[in-house]
Amino acid sequence: MDYAVAFARHLARLVWLLLNQADSVDEQKAALRAAVTLSKQGPVVLTVQDGQLTVNGAPLAPALTGVQHLLAQFQGHAVGEMTVDVGALPADLLGAARILATTSVTGDEGREIDAKLRALAPRSVRLTFRRAVAEVDPNVVRAFTSVEVPQEGSNELFERLDGTTSVGVASRLLDQVVAMTEAQARRNKTVAVADLMAKVVSREGQRTDAEMKRAFAAAIRRLSKPTALRAVASVLPRRKERIEEFLAVLARTGDEGAEALIEQLTAAQSLSERRVFFDALVRLKAGTPTLVHMLGDPRWYVARNAADLLGELNAVEADSALSELLAHTDDRVRRAAAHALGKLGTAPSVVALRKALKDSSPHVRALAAAGLAVRKGARSAGTLARALESEPDLEVQIAILGALGRVANAEAVQRLTKAAEPAGTFKRKATAYRIAAIQGLGEARTPAAMTALRALTSDRDREVREAAARAIAHADRAEPTTLT
């Protein structure tokens, strides 16, 4: 069966259930799920023609279950056409079905459900109404109808919008702005789309009347489609002087705006563009569900970028997913995961980082050590001290010593003091290792750490003496560490 016909059948079933069996929630959910799945295969247009219901231009067999009931609801509400976009949102389909399932009012010509649709403001479902020609005002453009792009420019539209206090007039003008924005999006005029959306969002914030704010909010919901938001996100690197305006649009549209930014970040070709999108997403502090999903992307750089962003966003709810990423085959991804987990500092993050101290990559081990310093306490100090004993790589050893300095409890300071001491007769310590321990003592700045540093100012190694003197000078300028 063609997907559009199958969609119409399930929609008809959903409307019938809502109208006749309001308590059959499970059956309603099943019909909705089926309709949502089928909508992913392509757009659907249901039209009333000569007293018959057609789908994508082909007549629907009246014998199909629910078709006659759906036709009756269309006719009762004066619905001429229903357009469903590819991948329609479940909330949009359910909302439209509930409205279609209401009892029609004789002579109303769909005005009541038109008003309800305005309040719902679905982005992926639209209705066109059949009304008497004499009552149609050519200057009035209604929501959810076929709208021509107004001939006047956007400046004139916004001047009129700024000058009105009537919610009705504002709604009609916003309808025209929406139509203009959609037309610009179809022509791929990204800057124009971003400009129009920024103007609508800024004006919503300026309005104080609750009804007027609702009119603007409805327009923004209708504008918050992937194509339009993708256009707004894409212009950020090219219009940095207006980045605050465009970020306000993406922030206002929540997860949808964040997803548009993530998409641009993933597709960015240059480092400068990636930096712009990365910084913008961090400022929005949104998009965590999408980023968690991206951790499983087979492209290593996509998973790495997602891990980096989750760390920057301090997305503590992603700690389990990031912990699992430490098993990734690419050490670049594992490094990003370890770095992010260190920023989160949750209990599951610490457990994962302890395991990462045994990773095959020195870079991952170093980042795991740095991350463990977030949790100051005996357990972290003990874990780091044991890792130091068995760590063969000097760079990782230096990272562990730095982490011990940030933990700064008695055990950590004792281990740093031992590491900073000169080697015995039959042992050799790299000067870099001793200096790293000295820097850790300077970071700790506890009384015991300062005592050890003063003793090292008379060490036989000139570099060690100088490092100890610098650490003391630095500690004298900084606030001492408070032990708990």
N, C-alpha and C positions, 0 to 999 in steps of 0.2 A: 504493500500500500504506500502511495506517495506520502512523504513526511507531512506535507501541508494538510492533506486530508485527515491523516491520523491526528495531527494537532487539533484540527477543528473538532473532531470527534471527542477528544479528551477535554477540550475547553467546554464543549456543550454538556458533557457529563458533569463537569465541575459546577457550571452555572445551575444545572438542574438540581444537583445535590444541595447547593446553597439555598435554593429557592424552596425545595420540598423536604429535604432531610437535613436540617441545620445541625443536628446532633451527630451525624455520621462523619466525625472528624477524620477517622482513618481513611475512609473512602475518598474524602475530599483531598487529603494529602497525597494519596496515590494518583489521583487524576491530575493534581497540580504538578507532581514530580514528572509524570509522563509528558505533560505539555511543555515543561521547562526543558526536558531532555530533547524533545523533538524540535524545539525552537532553535537549538544550536546548529541544526542542519541547514537553516536558511530562513529568510523573512517570510512572514505569512500576512496576506491581506484578505480579510473577510468582507465581502460586499453584498449588499441587498440589491438585486437586479430583477425587475419585473416580478416581484413577489417571491423570488427564490434566492437562497443563500449560495454564493459562489466563494471559492477559495483559490487565490492566485489566478483568477480569471476562469476557472473551471467550475461548473455547477456541482453542488454537493447533492448526493443522492438523498432524497427526503426520507428514505427508509432507514438511513443510518441513525443509530440510537442518539437521541437528544437533539438532532438537527432541527426538527420542527419547533421544539421548545426554545432553542437559541434564536431561531428566526423570529418567533413571536416576541421575545424580549427585545431584539433589535428593532422590530417594527413598533412595539409599544413605546420605546424610548426615542424613536425617530433617529436611530443610528443608521447612517448610510454606509459607513465603512469603519472597519477596525484594522489598524496596522500594528503588527507585532515585529519588532526588530530581531535580528539574529542574536541568539543568546539572551533572550529577554530575562529580566530579573524576576525571581519568584515573587517578590513583594509587589511588583508592578502587575503581574498576571493575576495574583490573588486579589489585589485591590480592585482591579478592573472587573474581575468576575463577580465580586461581591456587589459592586455598584450595578452591574447589569442584572443581577438577581433581585434587585429591589422592585417593588410594585410601581408600574408606570402611572403617570398622571395624565388624564385625558386632556389634550390640547396644550400640553406643556412643551411639546416638541424638543424634549431632551434637556431642557434648561436646568432641571433639578440635578440630574446626574452630571451635567456639564459642570455645575458648581462643585459637586463632590470631587470630580476629577481634578478641578483646579486646586482644591485643597490637598489632594493626594500627590499631584504633580509627578506622575510616573515618567521616567526617562525613556523607557523602551516600549511603551504601548500608547497609541493615540487613537482617538475616535473622531469621526466627522459626522455631523448631524444634518438631517434633511429638514429644512425649514422653508416657510413660505418666502418667496422672492421679495415680496413687498416689505417684509420686515427686516430684510438684510441691509444693514448700513455699510456701504463700501468702505467707510473710514474706520470701521471697528474690526479689529482682528482678534478672533477668539482663540483661547487655548484649545489644543487638541483638535483643531480643524486644519484643513489645507490652507496655509497662509502664504500669501505672496510677500516677497521682501519689499518693504516700503521704499518708495522712490526717494523720500527725503534722506538726508545724510544723518549719521549717528549724532553729530553735534546738535542738530535741530531736535532730534528725538529726546536727547538728554536734557536739553534746555526746557522742553515742555514737561518732562518728567520732574525736573527740579522745581518747576513753577506750580505744580498742582498739589492740592491737599486732598483730592478726591481719590479714594481707594479704587473706585471703578475706572476712572480715567488712567490712573497709574497702572492698573492691571492690563488695560488695553495697550498702553504704550510699552509695557514690559513684554507683552506678546510680540510686538513688532521688533523689539530688541533681540528677543530669542530667535525670531525668524531670520533677522539679519545676521546674527552670529552663526546660525546653522548654515546659511548660504555661504558665508565666508569660509567656514570649515570645509564645505564641499569643494570649494575652489582652492583649498590648501593655503589660504591667506593666514598663516599662523600668527603673525604680529597683530593683524586686525582682530582676530579672535581673542587673543590675550588682552588687547586693549579694551574691547567691549566687555569682557567678563570682569576685568579689573574695575571698570566704571560701575558696573552693577553691584559688585561686592562692597566697594567703598561707600556707595550711596545707601546700601542696606544698613551699614554701621552708623550712618548719620541720622537715620530716621528714628523717631522716638515713639510714634503711634504704633500700638500693637498690631492693628489690622494692616497698616501700611508695611510693617516689617514682615508680616506673613505673606503679603503679595510679593515682596522682593525674595523671600525665602523660597517661595514656590517657583519663581523664575530661575533661581540659582539651582534648584533641584533638577529642573528641566535642562539646564545648560550643562550639568555635571555628567556629561557623557565622555567615554574614553577618548573619542576623537578630539573634542574641544579641550579636555584637560591635557592631552598629549601635546596639543599646540601650545598651551600656556607653558608647560614645562620645557618644551624645546627651545623657546626663545630666551631662556635665562642667560645662557652664555653670550648671546648677541645683544641683549638689552640690559646690561648690568646696571645702567643708571636708573632702571625702573624695577630692579629686582625685588624691592620691598613690596611694590604693588602686586606683582605677579605671585610672590610668595603668599601674600594675603589671600589670593584666590585659592591656591593649593591647600593652604591651611584651613580655609573655610569649607572646603569640600572633603576634608577628613581623609579616610583611607583611600578613597578614589584618587584624590590629589597625590597622595604618597605613592600609590601604585604607578601613576603616570611618571613621577620622578624616578622611581626605581627602574621603570622600563627605559627611560632615557639614559640612566646611568649604565645600565647593562649594554646598551647599544653604542655608547660614546666611543669615538675613535681616538680622541686625543686626551692626553693627561690633563690639560687645562679644563676641558669640558667635564671630564669625570670629577675633577675637584669641585667645580661649580655645583654639579648635581649632588655630590656627596655632602657638601656643606649645607646645601638647601635641605636635604632630607634630615640631617642632624638637627637643624633648626626647627623643623616641623615636629620632630619627636613622634612620628606616626609611621604606619606601615609595617609594624612588627609581624603580623600574621603572614604577609606576603614574603617578608625577608626570611622567616623561618622555613617557609615552603621552598625558597630559593636555595637553602642549604643543601638540598638534595639534588640540585641541578648537576648534570654530568659534566658541564664545563667548569673546570677548576677555578677559573677566574671569577665566575658568577658566584660560586659558593664562597670564595675568599672575600669578595666584596660584601656579600650578605653578612658574613661573620664580622667583618670590620664594622659595618654599620650597626649591627646589634650591640656590639660593645660600646660604640659611641653613644647610642641611644639609651644605654644602661637598661636594656630590655631583660630584666631579671627573669621574666617568664620564659625566656629562651634558653635558660641554663642547661636543661636536659638535652635539647636538640644540639647545642654547641658541644656538650660533652661527648655526644655520639660522633661528632665530626672529628674528634681526636683520633678516630680509627681510619680516617681518609688515607688513601694511598699516596696523595700528593702532599709533601711536607709543607708546601706554601699554604695550603688550606689548613693544615694542622697548626701552623704558626699563627694564622689569623684567629683560629678557634681558641688557642691558648691565650693569646693576647686579650681577646674579648672576655673570656672567663675570668681572667685576672681583674678586669675592670668591674665585673659584676660582683664578685666577692661573696656569692651565696654559698650555703653549705654544700650543695651538690657541685658547685664550681670548684670548691677547694678539694673535694674528694677526687674530682677528675684531674685537677692539676697535680695532685700527689702522684697519681698514676703516670701522668705525662713526664714526670722527672726521669722515667726510664725509657722515654721515646728514643728511637734510633737517630733522630736528628738533633745535633747539638743546639740548633736554633730553637727548636721546640722546648728542649730541656731548660734553656736559659730563660725563655718567656714563662715557662711554668714556675720556675724559681721566683721570678719577679712577681708573678701573680699571687703566690702564696704569702708574700709579705703584707698583703692587704689584711689578712687575719693575724693580728698581733697576739701572740700567746705561746704557751709552752709547747703546744702540739706542733705549731708551725716551726718553731725554733728547732725542735727535735727532728722533725722531718728534713729540714734544710741541712742540719748538722750531719745527719746520716748520709744524705745525698752527697755532701761535700767529701766525705771520706771515700766514697766509691767513684766519684766523678773523674774521668781521665782527661777531659778536655779543659784547657786553661781558661778559655773564654767563658765556659759554663761555670767553672769554679769562681771566676770573678763576679759573675751574675749572682751566684748563691751568696757570696760574701756581702754583696750590696744589699741583697734581700734580708740577710741577718741584721744588717745595720738598721734597716727600716722596722724590723720586728722589735729590736732594742730591749728585749727583756733580759733578765740576768743570765740565762743560759746562752742567749745569742751573743751577748757582750763577752762572756767567758770564751766562747768558741772563736770570736773575732780576735780576742787578745792572744790566744794560742796561735792563730794563723799569722798574726803580725810579728810574733817573736822570731828571732833569728833561728836558722836551722841548727841542728846538733852537729857534732863532729862528722858523722857518717851520713848526714842527710843534706839535701840541697833544696832550697826554696827559690822559686823564681822571684825576682824583685817585684815584678808586676803583681804577683800573688800577694806579697806582703803589703804593697801599696794599696791594693784593693781592700785588704783587711783594715788598714789604717783609715781609709775613706769610710768604711763601714762604721768604725768607732766614732769617727767625726759625725756621721749621720745620727748615731745613737745618742751622743751627747749626755750620757748618764754620768754620775760621779765616778763609777768604776771605769767607764770608757775614757774619761778625761785623765784619770790616774795612769792608765795604760799608755795614753798618747804622750803624756809628759815624760814617762820613762823612755819612750822611743826617740825622744829628741836628742838622746846621747848615744844612739845606735852607731855602730862602726860604719854602716852603709850611708854614704852621703845622701842618696836619693830617698832613703827611708827617713833620715832625719828631717829633710826638707818637707817630705810629705806629712810627717807628724806635725811640724810647725804650721803648715798650711791648714791642716785639719783643726788644730787648736784655735787658730785665728778665725776660721770659719765658724766654729762652734761658739766662740765668744760673741760673735755678731748675731747668732741665731738664738731662737727660743729653745731652752732645753726640752728634751723628751720627757713627757710625764708617764711614769710607770703606773700600771694598774694591776 
